[in-house]
Amino acid sequence: MQSITIKMQTRSNIKKTNKCISIWFLLLLLYSVIVTTEMKPEIATYNLLNSIAYPEDLRQLAVEQLPEVCKELRQDIIKELSCNPGHFASSLGTVELTVALHYVFNTPYDRIVWDVGHQAYGHKIITGRREVFSTNRKFKGIRPFPSPDESEYDTFSCGHASNSISAALGMAVAAAEKGEKNRHVVAIIGDGSMSGGLAFEGLNNASSMPNNLLIILNDNNMSIDRSVGGMKQYLFNMTTSNRYNQLRFKASRMLFKMGVLNEERRKALIRFSNSVKSMAAQQQNIFEGMNIRYFGPIDGHNVQNLARILKDIKDMQGPKILHLHTIKGKGFGPAEKDAALWHAPGKFNPETGKRYVANTQNLPPLFQDVFGETLVELAKQNPRIVGITPAMPTGCSMNKLMAAMPERAFDVGIAEGHAATFSGGMAKEGLQPFCNIYSSFMQRAYDNVIHDIAILRLPVVLCLDRSGLVGEDGPTHHGVFDLAYFRPIPNLTISSPMNEHELRRLMYTAQLPDKGPFVIRYPRGRGALVDWKCPLQEIPVGKGRKLKEGKDMAVITLGPIGNTAARAIERAEAEKGLSIAHYDLRFLKPLDEEMLSEIGSAFSHIITVEDGVRKGGMGSAILEFMADNGYTPRITRIGVPDLFVEHGTIPELHHLCGMDEEGIYNQLIK
């Protein structure tokens, strides 16, 4: 009996225990679900986007379904870029345009030419790359900007602004030459890019030769920072009647069918109607003044209306322009409010809009910020100093001078050639311009520097931000050619600081009297010194520095990559017992011939290290000097090889090119 009682109590306890375990298990499961939900954003489910792998899938839908496609595409861009950073606000602003274009036109047979790839993420997603879009801008992943090497839907390279009209016009003329009468060509250009001189050259040519090019002007009143200049104000004020354009189109089509209108009469009639419209509106339309049919402005976020208009005008004869008003950052509140900040915001919370900003306390500053702070400091001392930038005041920190002395800082828009010549004109009349242009964009101003600055030996300080390998933006943005392309130009001083102190002192030196044209190149990212402020003092032009003694070989470096070389030297000496001398060249032009003679006499092996192309750069200059002066050391050049380097993080790319600590170390111990 007692045994039975014990067994019953045991069973009861087991039941209670099992019940407790079940409750705890359920609580644990519930907690797990809650935690997982908090840690991982809810994965969006898409009714339509999941069925669209390529544009032909999109074209199977009814036009009434396009708004839902746009909504889902915008959600997908937000979700992807929240954890895989890229150019954010621009692509949100072109979602409806992207969908409408691929819906109406027979891509890839019809050509869509993007101007600057910042706005083309939606295009990538619906042209077969959605599954791999998470690799965008990553090493060995898909490219940061459209490229024909990646997809047949990417018709042209578009890393630099203002080239889409010229490229698309070339395609349109080629199609006509080959008899491809049913091939349409569309150029998309932003209002910021429209300020570039190349855009006007393309427009001028398009107006004077037979072609059926369609130009779409994506007008969001922004480039990266807010658009500037008369074209921006002109586009803002421009108005016209959609009903008028539709009526004119239908009338011209009817007159062609009746045989009343031919091509010559059509052009004359367009000129006459443009004149009448200008008189009635008391406003001249610059595009129609060039005999380019103008439509707009229209709402660039009404995808159904946009698709209808594109369908109506795509077969019109002659060049035409469709003017859209869009909102950069459309559909994401924080980006709409501050599009400049959200141009490339890094990682963020897609629900709250909170940006995840790394703690930068106790880290060296960005080179660009040292430039901006030092420029303000110098401008307070020197009333002749002015600052010039082509549409990159925030990126290059010219905004610091704009805030402190707005009357002495000039954003000239996306117009690098003009920025250089404008600076030359100011220097000719006694001012001291600091013209800050990203290294890869300075390529567009090469002739201006030669013709309008160097020949006249004008005191313009050309500050080349983003020099060397820049990372995820890839080959269109790497600033690796400047040393090689500027080195042959007479009258230029070419320098590169190893750290922030050197940058400040070079800037101070460059603005002293009789220094002439002065180039200072420095990379994207942080320097080497947390305590970066130092007294401003002159550096003797053309004088390098011996950083350490050595007997076995000499390493010559130029710029911040010298810090990487210093670490490799320290490691090689510690691990292999080598004795290595290290020299900071400082100036590529003029060369420190006294220092180089010392090196040529003392060492049989020299290694040069530069963050630029090997061909024609600093290493080549050392080779030339040694050959010209009878020195015969073995010279190993470390730098960017003869290829267009892909995208990736800067450490990944330095490793790829053998320019990181490991690569330099391996050359030292050979």
N, C-alpha and C positions, 0 to 999 in steps of 0.2 A: 504493500500500500504506500509506504514511504517512498519506495522506488518510483512508483507511478507519479506521485506528487512531484518528485524532483524532476522527472522527465517532462511533466507538464510545465513546470516553472522554466526549465531550460528552453523548451520550445517557445514559451512566451517571450523569454529574453532574446532568443534568436530573432523572433518576429520583430521585436522592438528595435533590435540592432539593425536588422535589414531595412526597417522603415527609416531609421536615422540615416543609414548609408544612402538610401534612395533619395531622401531629402537633401542630404549634403551633395550628392551627385548632381541633382537637379539645380541646386544653387550654384555649384561649380560650373555647370554647363551654361547657365544663364549669365554668370559673371564672364565666362569665356566669350560668349556672344557679344556682350556689351563692350568688353575690352577690344575684341577684334574689330568691332564696328568703329570704335573710337580711333584705333590705330590705322585702319585702312578705309579710305573714302569709299563710299558706295559705288560699285561699278555700274556705270550707266548702261541701260539697255536701250537699244535703238530699233525703232520699228522699220525705218527705211534705210538708214546708213549701212546697216549690216548687209543689205542686199546689193550695195553699190561697190563693186570692185574696180570698175572702169567706167568712163563716161558713157559707153553704150548702154550700160545698166541704168544710168541716170535718165537717159533719153527714152526709156520704156515707161517712165512715170507720166502721170497727167500733170499739167502745169499747176493745177490746184494743190499738188503734193509738194511743190518746191519749197514753200515756207517751212514745212516740217523738216525737210532735208537740211535747210539752212540752220534751223534750230539745233538739230542733232550734230551737224558738222561743227558748229560753234562750241557746243558742249564738249565735243571730242578734242578740239584744239585746246580748250581750257584745261581739261583733264590731263592731257598729255604734257602740256607745258608747265603745269604746276609742279611736276616732279622731274621733268627733263627740260631744263631752261633753254629758251631760244628767243627769237624775235616775236613778241606776243601781240602788242596792240595793232600793228600793221595788218597782220593776217586776220584778226577779228573784223577789221574794217572792210575786208574784201570778200567776205563769205558769200554774200548774195551775188556779187559780180562773178565770182568763180563759178558758182552753180549755174547762173544764167548763160555764161559763155559756153561751158561744156554741154549745156542742154540744147543750145541753138546751133552751135557750130559742130561740124563733123571732125572733131579732133581724134587722132593727131594729124589726119590729112590736112585739115585746115590748121593754120599756124597761129598760135597764141604766143606773143612775145612779151614777157614780163620785164618791167624796168625796175631793177633792184628786187632781189629775192625775198626781202623782208615780208612781203605781202602774199607769198605763194605757198604757205603751208596747207591751206585748204586744197589748193591745186594738187599738191603732192599726195594728199590723203585720198582723193577720189581718182587718182590716176595710177592705181596699182601699188601704192606704197603705204597703205594704212597699217598693214601687219608689221612693217619694219620701221614705222615712224618713230618708235621709241628709241631708235638708234640715231636719230637726227642729230648732227653736229658731233657725234661721238667718233672716236678713232675707229676706222674701218667700217663705220656706219654710213647711212645715206648722207648726201652732201648738204651743206647748210643753205645753198642756193640752187635754183634750177640749173641743170647742166645736161647738154645733149649726150654726154658720156654716161649718164645715169638712166635716162628715159627718153623714148621717142616723143613723149609729150612735152619735154623741155626743149624748146626749139633753139635757144640761144643762151649764151652765158650772160648773167645779169647780176654781177657783184657790185659794179659801179653804176652810178645813176646816169640818166639822160640819154642812154644809147638805144632805147627800144624803137624809137621812130625811124632812125637811120637803118637799123638792122631789119626791121619789118618792111620798110620800103624796098630794101634790096631783095628781100624774099618775094615781095609782090611783083616786082619787075622781072625777077627770075621766072616766076610762075607764068607770066605773060609771054616771056621769050620762049618758054618750053611748050606753049600752047595749052597750059593747064587753066583754062578759063573758069572752071568751077571751083578752083582753090581760093579760099578766103584767107586773108592775113589780117590779124588784129594786133595792134600795139597798145599796151597799157602803160600809162605814165602818170606819176603823181604830180601834184601841184608844186611840191618842192623840187622835183627833178626837172620840171618845166623851166626853172630858172637857169639851167645849165645851157651853155652856148651850143653844145652839140644838138640839143633838142630843137633849137631854132634853125640850125643848119639843115636838119632833117625836114622840118616843116617847110622851109623855103624850097627845098628840092622837090618835096612831095607836091607842092603847088604848081610846079612848072613842067611836070612830065606826066604822061598818061599812066594812071594806076588806079586801083580800087581799094586802096588801103583804108581801114577803119582804125582810127585812133580813139582810145578811151582815156579821157582825162579823169583820174581819180582824185577829186579835190576834197581833202579833209583839213585844209588850212594848216597842215603840219608837214615837216620832213622828218627829222628826229626831234629836234627842238622845233618851235613854231616857225612856219614859213615866213620869210621876210621879202620885202621889195615890192616894186610896182606891179609885177605880174600877179602876186598874191592878192593885192587889193583889186586889181582888174577882174580876176576870176570871181572874187567875192561879190562884186557888184553886177556881174553880167546876168542879164535875164533875157528870155525869149519865150515864144509861145509854142508849146507842143502842138496845139491845134493848127497853128499856121504851118509848121513843118510838115505835118501829116497831109494837109490840104495841098501844099506845094508838091509833095512827093506824088500824090495821086494824080494831080493835074499833069505833071511832067510825064508820068508813065502813060497817060491817056494820049497826050500829044505825040509821043514817040510812036505809039501804035497807029495813029492816024496819019503818020508821015509828015506832020507839020514841023516836028522838031528833030534836028540832027545834033551831032556832038558840038559843032561850032556854034550853032544857034543856042544850044543849051548853055554853053559857057557865057555867051553874051547876055542871055536871059538871067543867069545867076548873078552876073555883075550888076545888071539893072535892078533886079529885085533886092539885092543886098543894099544898093544905094537907097532905094525907096524905104526899106526897113530901117536903115540907119537914120534917115530923115525923120521918119515917124517916131522912132524911139529916142531920138536925139542922143544916139550912142553908136559909136563905131565898133563893130565886131572884128577883132584883129584876125581871126581865123577866116571869116568870110571875106575880109579884105584881101586875103591871100588866095581866094577862090577855093577854099576848103569848106565844104558844107558843114554847118554847125547845128547840133541838136542839143537842147538842154537849157539850163541845168535841170536835171531830174533827181529824184530821190534814189540814191544808190542802194537803199536797203529794202525797196519794194521789188522783190524778186520776180513776181508775176508781171508787173508792168515793165520791168527791165527786160525780161525775156521777150515780151511782145514787141518792144521797140527794136531790140536787136534783130528780131525776125523780119520786121518791116524794112529796116535800112540795110541789111547785110548785102543785098543784091544790087543796091544803087551803084551806078557808075560814077567814077571819080572819087577823089579822096574826101573823107568825111571825119568829123570828130563828134563824139558823144561825151558830153560833160556831165559827170555825176557828182553829187554832193554826198559824201560819206562821213562817218564818225570813226576816228581812230579809236580802237578799243571797244567798238560797238558790242553790247550785250554783256559786258562785265563792268559793273559800276565803277570800281576804283580806277580802271584803265580809261574809262570815258572822262573821268574827272581830271586825271593827270597822265595824259598819253605819253609825255616825255619820260616820266619815271617808269612807266610800264612798257616802254619800247623793248627793253630786254631786262625784265625784273628779277631774273633768277628764280629760285624755288619759292612757292607761295601756297597758302591754303586756299583751294578753289571755292570753299564755302564762305569763308570770312574775308578773303582778300588780304589776309595778313602775310606780309613778305618775311621770309626767313633770312635775316641778315646776320652774317657771321660776326662774332665778336672780334673787332680789330684792335682792341686795346693792346698796347705793348707790341704792336707790329710796326714795321717800317711803313711809311706812307706810300701812296701811289706816286709814281714819277709825275703824272699829270697834275696832281695836287701841289707838289713841290714847285712845279712850273708856275701854276696859278698864283700861289702865295708869293713867290719870289717876284713875279711880274708886277704885282700890286706894290710890293716893297720898293722895287726899282722905279716904278712910275711916280711914286711919291717924292723920290729924290730927283728924278729927271723929267722935267715938264715936256720934253720932246717925245717921250715914249707914247706910242699908241699900239693897240692890239687889233689884229685882223684874223678872222677865221671863216672858212667856207662851210657854214651850217653845222658846226660842231662845238658850240660854246660850252655845253655841259661836258661832252666827251673829253675835251682837251683842257677843261677848267678855265677857259677864257671868261666864263660867267663870273668868276671872282673879280676880274677887272671891270666887267659890265656892272656889277653891283656897287663897286667902290667908286668908279669914275665912268659912268655910262657915256659921257660925251667923248671918251677917248678909247672906246672899244667898238668894233664894227663886225657884225655878222653879215657877210655879203651873199649868203645863200649858197646853193650847190653850184659853185663857179670857181673852181680852183685856179684856172688860168687867169681869170679876172682878179682873184685875190692876190696873186703874185704881181701882176702889172699895176694894180691899184696900190699895192705896197711900194712899188718902185716909184710911182708918181708922188706919193707922200714923201718918200725919202729924198727925191729930187728937190723938193721944196723945203727941206730942212728938218723934217720929222724923223723919228727913229722907230720904224715899224718892227714889231715882233709878229711875224706871220706864222700862225700855227696850223699846219696841215698834216693829216695822217700820211705816213710815208707812202703807202700804196696809192693814195689819191694825189700825191705830189707828182706822180708819173704823168698826170694829165696836164701839168703846168710846166713841163720840161722846157719847151721853147720859150715860154714867158720868162723863166729864170735866166736863160741864156741871153735872150734879146733885150729884155726890159730891166734886168738887174745886173747881171755879171759884166756885160760889155761896158756899161756905164760905171761900174764899180760902186754901185749905190749901197748905202749902209742899211740893208734889210737883214734882219735876223730871221732865218728860216728854221723854225722849230719843228722837227719831224717826230711827232708822236707816233706810237705803235710801230716803231722800227723793229726789224727782225721778225722772227716767227711769232705770230700773234695768237695762234690757237684755233679755236673751234670755227672761226669764220672762213678758214681755208685759203686756197691759193689766190683768190681775188683780193684778199686783204693782207696777206703776208707782206711786210715791208722789208724785203730782203735785197732789193736791187739798188737802193739809194746810194750806197758807197760806190758801187761800180758805175752808175750813170752820172753821178756828180763829179767823180774824181777827174775826168778829163777836162772839165770846164775851167778855163783860166779865171783868175781873180777871186775864186771862192776859197774861204777857209772852211774846212770840214772837221768837225770834232764830235766826240762821243764821251759822256761822263761815265766813270766807273761806279759812282754812287751819288747820293743826293748832294753832298757837299760840293762835289765836282760840278754838278749841274748848276747849282747856284753861282759858283764862281765863273763858270763859262758864260752864263747869262750876263753877269756883271761885266765881264771882259768884252762881250760882244757889243755892248752899248757904249763903250768908250770911244772917243773920237778917232777917226781914221782907221777903223777896223775893216771897213768895206763889207761886202756880202759875207755873212757868217752862218754856217749850217751847224745846228746842234741836234743830234739824233739820240733818242732814248726810247726804251721799249714800253710796251703795255705792262702794267702790273706794278708790284711793289719793289722798292729799292732794297738797300742792305742796312740802313742806319735808322734806328728808332729815334735817336737824338739827332735829327737831321738839320736843325737850324745851326748856322755857323756864320761868322763874320764874312761879309762880301769883300773879296779881294781879287786882284787881277792875276790871271794865269798867263805867263809868257806864251804868246802864240807860237805854235810849232815846237813846243817843248814837252817831251814825255817824262815818265817817272820810272826810276828803278825801285821796284817794290821789295825785292830781296836778292841777295847775292847767291851765286851758285857756280859750279865748275864744270858739270857734265854736259849740260845743254842749257839753252835759253828759250823761254816761252815769252812770246810777244802777244799781248791781247789788246783789244780795243772795245771800250764800253763795258756795260755791266756784266757781260759774260766772263770778264776777268775774275769776278768773284767765284764763279764755278771752277775756273782754271786754278785758282789759288787753293781750293779744297782738294782738287786732284793732285796738285803738286805736293801738298802736305802729306797726302796719303802715300804717294809714290816714294817720298823721302823716308817716311816712317816704315813702310813695308819692304822696300827694296834697297834702302840705303843710298839712294841717289842724291846728288847735289844739283839743284835746278834753280837757275836765276829766273826772275819774273820781272817783266817790263810792261808798264801800261803806256801804250803809244799816245793816247789822248787825242792826237791830231793825225788824221789821215792826210791832210793837206794844210799847210806844208809839213813834210816829214821832218822829224828830228834827226837830221843827218849825222850830227855828232854822236848821238846815242847809237844809231844804227851802225856807224863805223866802229864804235867800241864793241858792239855785239859781233859784227862780221869778223873782226880781228881776233876775238877771244874764243869763239865757239865754232865747232865743226858741225853741230846739229842745232837747228832752230825750228821751233814749232810755233805757228801762228794760229790764233783762235779768234774768230769773228762771228757775230750773229748776222750774217749776210752771205750772199753768193760767193763761192770760192773764185769763180771766174771774174776777173777784173776788179776784185775787192782789195781789202787790206793785204792779204797774203800775196796777191799779185804785185802790189806796190813794193813789198819787201823783196820779192824775187827780182823785180826790175832794178831796185837800188843796188842789190848785191851784184848783179850782173854788170851794171853800168860802172861800178867802182872796183871791179876786180876781185871781189870776195867770192869764195866758192864753198860755202857751207851746204850741207844737205838740209833742205827746207821741206817740212811737212805742213800742209795747210789744212786746218780744220774749219769747216763752215758748211753752208748749204750747198749740196751737190747740184749738178746741172739738170734739174727737173723741177716741175711745179709740185711743191710739197702739199700733201693732203691735209685734211683737218684733223684735229685732235687737241688734247690739252698740250700746253707748252712743254711740260716735262716729257710727254710721249713723243712729241715731234723732235725735241732735242735728242732724245735717245735714238730715234729713227735716223737722224742725220749724224750720229756719233759726236754730238756736241754737248752731251751731258757730262757729269763728273766721271761716270764709268768710261765713256768713249774717250775723253781726254786722257784719263789714267792709262787706258790701254795703249794709246799712242806714246805716252811717256816711257812706258816700260818695255817697248819693243826693242 
